Amino acid sequence: GRRPVQWAEVFDHFKSALPKETVVHVWRRATNVTQVLELGYNVLRNVGYDNTSWYLDNLNVDWRGVYANDACAGVPSPLCGLVLGGHGEMWGET
């Protein structure tokens, strides 16, 4: 089946009122990934536009650095099973 994916801002506004089948895409450091997981939501992570960036258009990060990222970094071990993985994207302006 299909499951909705919502950006972090949606979780930050609605919190546990979101349907439990929602996958939360945590891309902002301001969103507490542990809180999202403790409420039982699955998570896709990609946080930071720095030397640990998952953004593919951040040319300051070598591809080896992107692949070295751990989607469960900073997540309590019992909750790591709810993390579906990391998410890299590329943004561009035209």
Secondary structure, DSSP 8 states (H G I E B T S, - for coil): ----EEEHHHHHHHGGGS-TT-EEEE--TTS-HHHHHHTT-EEEE---SSTT---TT-TTS-HHHHHH--TTTTS-GGGGGGEEEE--------
